[in-house]
Structures are given as C-alpha cells and as structure tokens.
Amino acid sequence: NTMPPTEIIVRPTEWPTDRNGLVFAWRTAAVAVSTVNPATGKPGVIKLTRRDAARLDHNWAMLLNSGSCVAADADARLLEACRASNALSIEATLTPANVTQEGPARIVTFSSDPSSRNFTLGQTRGKLILRLRTPQTGLNGVNPEVDLCSVQANRTYHVTVTYSGGHLLCYVDGAKVLDTSAVQG
C-alpha cells in the first residue's frame, strides 16, 4: 500500500481530558470552580471575580471582551504545583471574536502585570501564542514568544498546551499542531 497512513483524531468526551495533577479548573459559571491543593491532595473551591466589561453568556461561559475574570487565591497553589513538577498544561475551549486583536490579548494568564508573567496563552491577530517565563525567556516570557497555531474569528477551538523539560506541545481539537523545544528552562 503506497497510501500514507491516516491520522486518527480522538475527541475527548470529558473536560478536562486529564485530571491527573489538576490544580485549577473552570467549566462555566453554572459549575463550581474546582481546585486541588497539591500539598494535601484535597479538593477546594475558588471564587472567580469578573472585572471591567467581562460577562457571562447564555451558556454561562466567559465573554472577556474588554474585561477579565480573576481566580482569587489560586496563584500560590498554581505556582507551587508548577515548581514541584517543572511542568504546565493549559486546556481551554475558546472562540476568538476577531482576528484583528493586537496583543497578545490574554486568554489564560498567570501574571502580576502586562510585563511580568509566569505564562500567557493569548491571541495576536489570527494566531494563538504562548509566553512562558523561564530563566532563559525573561520576566515577560517573550524570548521566545511561541506561535502555537492560526485561528479564525467565530470558530470554537479546543486547545491544549503542555510544557515539560524543554518540550512544548500544542493540540487543537485533538490534533497535534506544534511540537518544539524552542522554549528552554
């Protein structure tokens, strides 16, 4: 057979697809924010606060146009888990409103301000990007900023980004779209 093998894409039936090591999950405002304390393994709940023009749609999903949602008291747990494992995974279902967005527009971020971040999954124009702070990438995680994939306006994407040991992977709708060692540290 001279035909190339067909790639099989498996769509997850549950979100998040992997709960092993899960520190923080937010599904919709109709479902409680769940966390796991990495030190004790005990579950908990974190309050999510909307800021500026952020609101919820009819499905209780976040609409972040000109606003944000902040998870109170999640930072210490998240930082502790990342330091302990030297790894990070971000999984999100997102729908870009446009592809003219200057950026990066922060979709999922762990930062103290726009120039000092631990990580950001964001959008710049028609691309999803990742900034990840390591000793090599700097305080803003821009050296390098990694282009993950292209996106279109008003289309929903299930994105999973994982980083461990200098190896960065990105999956979109279950298909691997990026496998790189460009980010070290």
ZADO-1210 file (C-alpha; in nm, 4 decimals, padded with zeros to 6 digits):
<atoms>
<atom x="00.0000" y="00.0000" z="00.0000" code="ASN" pos="1"/>
<atom x="00.1557" y="00.3301" z="-00.1085" code="THR" pos="2"/>
<atom x="-00.1077" y="00.5445" z="00.0625" code="MET" pos="3"/>
<atom x="00.0198" y="00.7368" z="00.3687" code="PRO" pos="4"/>
<atom x="-00.1373" y="00.6306" z="00.6995" code="PRO" pos="5"/>
<atom x="-00.4416" y="00.8281" z="00.8044" code="THR" pos="6"/>
<atom x="-00.4048" y="01.0181" z="01.1289" code="GLU" pos="7"/>
<atom x="-00.6791" y="00.9288" z="01.3726" code="ILE" pos="8"/>
<atom x="-00.8077" y="01.2160" z="01.5826" code="ILE" pos="9"/>
<atom x="-00.9678" y="01.1182" z="01.9120" code="VAL" pos="10"/>
<atom x="-01.2003" y="01.3807" z="02.0548" code="ARG" pos="11"/>
<atom x="-01.2188" y="01.3785" z="02.4349" code="PRO" pos="12"/>
<atom x="-01.5559" y="01.3021" z="02.5917" code="THR" pos="13"/>
<atom x="-01.4738" y="01.4729" z="02.9190" code="GLU" pos="14"/>
<atom x="-01.3179" y="01.8061" z="03.0030" code="TRP" pos="15"/>
<atom x="-01.0502" y="01.8478" z="03.1168" code="PRO" pos="16"/>
<atom x="-00.9152" y="01.5494" z="02.9294" code="THR" pos="17"/>
<atom x="-00.6619" y="01.4628" z="03.2009" code="ASP" pos="18"/>
<atom x="-00.7317" y="01.5333" z="03.5683" code="ARG" pos="19"/>
<atom x="-00.4015" y="01.3904" z="03.6935" code="ASN" pos="20"/>
<atom x="-00.2192" y="01.6747" z="03.8700" code="GLY" pos="21"/>
<atom x="-00.5093" y="01.9147" z="03.8115" code="LEU" pos="22"/>
<atom x="-00.4714" y="02.2314" z="04.0183" code="VAL" pos="23"/>
<atom x="-00.7439" y="02.4559" z="03.8743" code="PHE" pos="24"/>
<atom x="-01.0471" y="02.4004" z="03.6502" code="ALA" pos="25"/>
<atom x="-01.3314" y="02.6311" z="03.5477" code="TRP" pos="26"/>
<atom x="-01.6034" y="02.4939" z="03.3236" code="ARG" pos="27"/>
<atom x="-01.8845" y="02.7538" z="03.3356" code="THR" pos="28"/>
<atom x="-02.0391" y="02.9759" z="03.5991" code="ALA" pos="29"/>
<atom x="-02.3078" y="02.7092" z="03.6415" code="ALA" pos="30"/>
<atom x="-02.0421" y="02.4646" z="03.7686" code="VAL" pos="31"/>
<atom x="-01.8223" y="02.5416" z="04.0703" code="ALA" pos="32"/>
<atom x="-01.4575" y="02.6292" z="04.0167" code="VAL" pos="33"/>
<atom x="-01.2646" y="02.3285" z="04.1376" code="SER" pos="34"/>
<atom x="-00.9098" y="02.3101" z="04.2612" code="THR" pos="35"/>
<atom x="-00.6831" y="02.0590" z="04.4222" code="VAL" pos="36"/>
<atom x="-00.4281" y="02.1626" z="04.6806" code="ASN" pos="37"/>
<atom x="-00.1066" y="01.9995" z="04.5506" code="PRO" pos="38"/>
<atom x="00.0395" y="01.9724" z="04.9022" code="ALA" pos="39"/>
<atom x="-00.2581" y="01.7892" z="05.0546" code="THR" pos="40"/>
<atom x="-00.4422" y="01.6490" z="04.7528" code="GLY" pos="41"/>
<atom x="-00.7664" y="01.7873" z="04.8980" code="LYS" pos="42"/>
<atom x="-01.0256" y="01.9487" z="04.6695" code="PRO" pos="43"/>
<atom x="-01.1374" y="02.3066" z="04.7157" code="GLY" pos="44"/>
<atom x="-01.3349" y="02.5874" z="04.5572" code="VAL" pos="45"/>
<atom x="-01.2001" y="02.9235" z="04.4394" code="ILE" pos="46"/>
<atom x="-01.4064" y="03.2375" z="04.3824" code="LYS" pos="47"/>
<atom x="-01.3972" y="03.3838" z="04.0322" code="LEU" pos="48"/>
<atom x="-01.4400" y="03.7624" z="04.0127" code="THR" pos="49"/>
<atom x="-01.5365" y="03.9469" z="03.6934" code="ARG" pos="50"/>
<atom x="-01.3663" y="04.2784" z="03.6175" code="ARG" pos="51"/>
<atom x="-01.4456" y="04.5636" z="03.3814" code="ASP" pos="52"/>
<atom x="-01.6748" y="04.4554" z="03.0944" code="ALA" pos="53"/>
<atom x="-01.6346" y="04.0779" z="03.1389" code="ALA" pos="54"/>
<atom x="-01.9671" y="03.8989" z="03.1483" code="ARG" pos="55"/>
<atom x="-02.1278" y="03.5581" z="03.1081" code="LEU" pos="56"/>
<atom x="-02.3253" y="03.4471" z="02.8027" code="ASP" pos="57"/>
<atom x="-02.6484" y="03.2436" z="02.7936" code="HIS" pos="58"/>
<atom x="-02.4446" y="02.9223" z="02.8412" code="ASN" pos="59"/>
<atom x="-02.2633" y="03.0693" z="03.1457" code="TRP" pos="60"/>
<atom x="-01.9357" y="03.0899" z="02.9505" code="ALA" pos="61"/>
<atom x="-01.6959" y="03.3838" z="02.9983" code="MET" pos="62"/>
<atom x="-01.7064" y="03.6709" z="02.7500" code="LEU" pos="63"/>
<atom x="-01.3814" y="03.8580" z="02.8017" code="LEU" pos="64"/>
<atom x="-01.4237" y="04.1456" z="02.5545" code="ASN" pos="65"/>
<atom x="-01.2735" y="04.4446" z="02.7403" code="SER" pos="66"/>
<atom x="-01.2623" y="04.2631" z="03.0715" code="GLY" pos="67"/>
<atom x="-01.1260" y="03.9698" z="03.2668" code="SER" pos="68"/>
<atom x="-01.2085" y="03.7109" z="03.5275" code="CYS" pos="69"/>
<atom x="-00.9738" y="03.6623" z="03.8209" code="VAL" pos="70"/>
<atom x="-00.9449" y="03.3478" z="04.0306" code="ALA" pos="71"/>
<atom x="-00.8843" y="03.4576" z="04.3884" code="ALA" pos="72"/>
<atom x="-00.6247" y="03.2638" z="04.5867" code="ASP" pos="73"/>
<atom x="-00.5297" y="03.0309" z="04.3004" code="ALA" pos="74"/>
<atom x="-00.1833" y="03.1784" z="04.2472" code="ASP" pos="75"/>
<atom x="00.0027" y="03.0150" z="04.5379" code="ALA" pos="76"/>
<atom x="-00.1339" y="02.6685" z="04.4569" code="ARG" pos="77"/>
<atom x="-00.0602" y="02.7037" z="04.0883" code="LEU" pos="78"/>
<atom x="00.2928" y="02.8342" z="04.1418" code="LEU" pos="79"/>
<atom x="00.3691" y="02.5587" z="04.3944" code="GLU" pos="80"/>
<atom x="00.2457" y="02.2874" z="04.1579" code="ALA" pos="81"/>
<atom x="00.4432" y="02.4235" z="03.8613" code="CYS" pos="82"/>
<atom x="00.7610" y="02.4492" z="04.0659" code="ARG" pos="83"/>
<atom x="00.7199" y="02.1000" z="04.2090" code="ALA" pos="84"/>
<atom x="00.6606" y="01.9349" z="03.8713" code="SER" pos="85"/>
<atom x="00.8594" y="02.1659" z="03.6398" code="ASN" pos="86"/>
<atom x="00.5653" y="02.1226" z="03.4057" code="ALA" pos="87"/>
<atom x="00.2479" y="02.3004" z="03.2980" code="LEU" pos="88"/>
<atom x="-00.0599" y="02.2179" z="03.0941" code="SER" pos="89"/>
<atom x="-00.3266" y="02.4664" z="02.9874" code="ILE" pos="90"/>
<atom x="-00.6502" y="02.3436" z="02.8351" code="GLU" pos="91"/>
<atom x="-00.9173" y="02.5815" z="02.7092" code="ALA" pos="92"/>
<atom x="-01.2159" y="02.5909" z="02.4802" code="THR" pos="93"/>
<atom x="-01.2204" y="02.9323" z="02.3148" code="LEU" pos="94"/>
<atom x="-01.3882" y="03.1273" z="02.0372" code="THR" pos="95"/>
<atom x="-01.1989" y="03.4317" z="01.9054" code="PRO" pos="96"/>
<atom x="-01.4333" y="03.7256" z="01.8376" code="ALA" pos="97"/>
<atom x="-01.1983" y="03.8633" z="01.5713" code="ASN" pos="98"/>
<atom x="-00.8542" y="03.8210" z="01.4166" code="VAL" pos="99"/>
<atom x="-00.7593" y="04.1889" z="01.4322" code="THR" pos="100"/>
<atom x="-00.6781" y="04.1744" z="01.8025" code="GLN" pos="101"/>
<atom x="-00.3466" y="04.3389" z="01.8879" code="GLU" pos="102"/>
<atom x="-00.1756" y="04.1592" z="02.1583" code="GLY" pos="103"/>
<atom x="-00.1349" y="03.9489" z="02.2958" code="PRO" pos="104"/>
<atom x="-00.4894" y="03.9515" z="02.4244" code="ALA" pos="105"/>
<atom x="-00.4623" y="03.7370" z="02.7344" code="ARG" pos="106"/>
<atom x="-00.6950" y="03.4344" z="02.7288" code="ILE" pos="107"/>
<atom x="-00.5443" y="03.2357" z="03.0171" code="VAL" pos="108"/>
<atom x="-00.2662" y="03.4061" z="03.2079" code="THR" pos="109"/>
<atom x="-00.0782" y="03.3883" z="03.5347" code="PHE" pos="110"/>
<atom x="00.0839" y="03.7284" z="03.5711" code="SER" pos="111"/>
<atom x="00.1165" y="04.0217" z="03.8058" code="SER" pos="112"/>
<atom x="00.1043" y="04.2838" z="03.5272" code="ASP" pos="113"/>
<atom x="00.1408" y="04.3109" z="03.1456" code="PRO" pos="114"/>
<atom x="00.5211" y="04.2926" z="03.1558" code="SER" pos="115"/>
<atom x="00.5802" y="04.0324" z="03.4282" code="SER" pos="116"/>
<atom x="00.4180" y="03.6953" z="03.3721" code="ARG" pos="117"/>
<atom x="00.4613" y="03.3300" z="03.4516" code="ASN" pos="118"/>
<atom x="00.2624" y="03.2205" z="03.1463" code="PHE" pos="119"/>
<atom x="00.0095" y="03.3514" z="02.8968" code="THR" pos="120"/>
<atom x="-00.1988" y="03.1733" z="02.6387" code="LEU" pos="121"/>
<atom x="-00.3022" y="03.4639" z="02.4205" code="GLY" pos="122"/>
<atom x="-00.4104" y="03.5837" z="02.0793" code="GLN" pos="123"/>
<atom x="-00.2291" y="03.8226" z="01.8467" code="THR" pos="124"/>
<atom x="-00.4244" y="03.8838" z="01.5263" code="ARG" pos="125"/>
<atom x="-00.5000" y="03.5417" z="01.3745" code="GLY" pos="126"/>
<atom x="-00.2581" y="03.3432" z="01.5927" code="LYS" pos="127"/>
<atom x="-00.2630" y="03.1848" z="01.9351" code="LEU" pos="128"/>
<atom x="00.0649" y="03.2423" z="02.1165" code="ILE" pos="129"/>
<atom x="00.2329" y="03.1213" z="02.4336" code="LEU" pos="130"/>
<atom x="00.4594" y="03.3224" z="02.6582" code="ARG" pos="131"/>
<atom x="00.6266" y="03.1139" z="02.9258" code="LEU" pos="132"/>
<atom x="00.8627" y="03.2599" z="03.1835" code="ARG" pos="133"/>
<atom x="01.1779" y="03.0611" z="03.2450" code="THR" pos="134"/>
<atom x="01.5293" y="03.1743" z="03.3430" code="PRO" pos="135"/>
<atom x="01.6083" y="03.1777" z="02.9688" code="GLN" pos="136"/>
<atom x="01.2926" y="03.3526" z="02.8353" code="THR" pos="137"/>
<atom x="01.2944" y="03.6505" z="03.0724" code="GLY" pos="138"/>
<atom x="01.0408" y="03.8150" z="03.3035" code="LEU" pos="139"/>
<atom x="00.7826" y="03.8512" z="03.0271" code="ASN" pos="140"/>
<atom x="00.8406" y="03.5121" z="02.8629" code="GLY" pos="141"/>
<atom x="00.8943" y="03.6678" z="02.5206" code="VAL" pos="142"/>
<atom x="01.2356" y="03.5354" z="02.4311" code="ASN" pos="143"/>
<atom x="01.0925" y="03.3462" z="02.2504" code="PRO" pos="144"/>
<atom x="00.7169" y="03.4005" z="02.2279" code="GLU" pos="145"/>
<atom x="00.5849" y="03.0885" z="02.0540" code="VAL" pos="146"/>
<atom x="00.3245" y="03.0922" z="01.7761" code="ASP" pos="147"/>
<atom x="00.1024" y="02.7930" z="01.8524" code="LEU" pos="148"/>
<atom x="-00.1456" y="02.7928" z="01.5647" code="CYS" pos="149"/>
<atom x="-00.3668" y="03.0053" z="01.3422" code="SER" pos="150"/>
<atom x="-00.7259" y="03.0830" z="01.4391" code="VAL" pos="151"/>
<atom x="-01.0333" y="03.2203" z="01.2660" code="GLN" pos="152"/>
<atom x="-01.2969" y="03.4517" z="01.4103" code="ALA" pos="153"/>
<atom x="-01.6182" y="03.2996" z="01.5460" code="ASN" pos="154"/>
<atom x="-01.4899" y="02.9413" z="01.5360" code="ARG" pos="155"/>
<atom x="-01.4591" y="02.7381" z="01.8553" code="THR" pos="156"/>
<atom x="-01.1282" y="02.5659" z="01.9314" code="TYR" pos="157"/>
<atom x="-01.0340" y="02.3123" z="02.1993" code="HIS" pos="158"/>
<atom x="-00.6700" y="02.3949" z="02.2732" code="VAL" pos="159"/>
<atom x="-00.4290" y="02.2049" z="02.4967" code="THR" pos="160"/>
<atom x="-00.0747" y="02.3320" z="02.5545" code="VAL" pos="161"/>
<atom x="00.1716" y="02.1334" z="02.7621" code="THR" pos="162"/>
<atom x="00.5307" y="02.2080" z="02.8596" code="TYR" pos="163"/>
<atom x="00.7777" y="01.9859" z="03.0417" code="SER" pos="164"/>
<atom x="01.1541" y="01.9593" z="03.0367" code="GLY" pos="165"/>
<atom x="01.2081" y="02.1985" z="02.7461" code="GLY" pos="166"/>
<atom x="00.9434" y="02.0257" z="02.5338" code="HIS" pos="167"/>
<atom x="00.6336" y="02.2217" z="02.4246" code="LEU" pos="168"/>
<atom x="00.3323" y="02.0566" z="02.2611" code="LEU" pos="169"/>
<atom x="00.0076" y="02.2101" z="02.1360" code="CYS" pos="170"/>
<atom x="-00.3069" y="02.0235" z="02.0338" code="TYR" pos="171"/>
<atom x="-00.6076" y="02.1815" z="01.8640" code="VAL" pos="172"/>
<atom x="-00.9297" y="01.9819" z="01.8537" code="ASP" pos="173"/>
<atom x="-00.7320" y="01.6687" z="01.9405" code="GLY" pos="174"/>
<atom x="-00.4705" y="01.7033" z="01.6649" code="ALA" pos="175"/>
<atom x="-00.1064" y="01.7888" z="01.7368" code="LYS" pos="176"/>
<atom x="-00.0223" y="02.1212" z="01.5708" code="VAL" pos="177"/>
<atom x="00.3099" y="02.2025" z="01.7393" code="LEU" pos="178"/>
<atom x="00.5982" y="02.0037" z="01.8851" code="ASP" pos="179"/>
<atom x="00.9021" y="02.2181" z="01.9668" code="THR" pos="180"/>
<atom x="01.1945" y="02.2626" z="02.2009" code="SER" pos="181"/>
<atom x="01.2180" y="02.6390" z="02.1332" code="ALA" pos="182"/>
<atom x="01.1411" y="02.7267" z="02.4985" code="VAL" pos="183"/>
<atom x="01.4044" y="02.6146" z="02.7465" code="GLN" pos="184"/>
<atom x="01.4293" y="02.6440" z="03.1233" code="GLY" pos="185"/>
</atoms>
